[in-house]
Amino acid sequence: MKLITFERNGIIDFGVISARDGGIVRLGARTGLPSLASYLAEGLPAAADAASESGELSLTQVRLLPPVPHPEHMFGIGLNTYSHLVEAGKPRSDAPTNPMVFVRFGSSVVGHGGELEMPSDVTTFDYEGEIALIIGKPGRNIPVESALDHVAGVSCFNDGSVREYQRHTSQVTPGKNFDASGAFGPWIVTVDEVGPLDDLVLTTEVNGVQKQRLTTDDLIFGFAELVSYLSHSVTLQPGDVIATGSPAGVAVFAGPYLSPGDEVAISVEGVGTLKNTVVCVKSTPRQG
């Protein structure tokens, strides 16, 4: 099933994509639940039945938001592919012994079709195509062996980065959290539909040219390891997002950086394609 959050006429709702006609079956009103995260927490009541109905709205009638607009926790994992490690000038033997974790804020991502905002004083705006895991069942101290039981589904993620701010200190948070610098969507595909999680393929295109390709055997820390590791420091909650790492081909090493008007398309086989266009927003140059 494909689960979405959307806005129409100023009202935010969530729903499932109809398997019958590709429209949207609204779930908020019929369940009385306030958000897709709360729906995940309830175990997706009657989702399969809803997906078999005809859509009430078409995708052209709504604005897609990040599937979980403001998750309680949203994690990014740095240098989590061997290909990205090597392009950064490090041998495979220098792979980290623990995941390199940072956080992203809900304000830093837009949905499918949303504009990626590049501040006018920035010159190093980068894309990073990633596979996102969305938590469906809460848990703390989750064993690796059962970690994937806590995953509700998969989505596409653009871990958009402002590299010059990322390099200011050893802490990457500012460079990873410019408003509307990344993207998440277009929907969550539930694990029963997406297929084996160890056999996913991701590609990133900029203006129709492929820049990145990821197979899951490129990951240094696999999906189950990441879920387990993160659950040792926080209680993972339904709707939490884990962006699992980007492969080789990012602009900081392969060039060029993004410019206004560029279109970034991130696709995961069995999930879909997340498309966004870069726009320039006025920014006051930083002093000092």
Salt bridges, closest charged atoms under 4 A:
GLU7 OE1 - ARG63 NE 3.32
ASP13 OD2 - ARG26 NE 3.13
GLU53 OE1 - ARG30 NH2 3.10
GLU56 OE2 - ARG30 NH2 3.65
GLU87 OE2 - HIS84 ND1 2.78
ASP126 OD2 - ARG163 NE 2.86
GLU128 OE2 - ARG163 NH2 3.12
GLU128 OE2 - LYS176 NZ 2.67
ASP159 OD1 - ARG104 NH1 2.53
ASP159 OD2 - LYS176 NZ 2.82
GLU193 OE2 - LYS2 NZ 3.28
ASP240 OD2 - HIS73 ND1 2.71
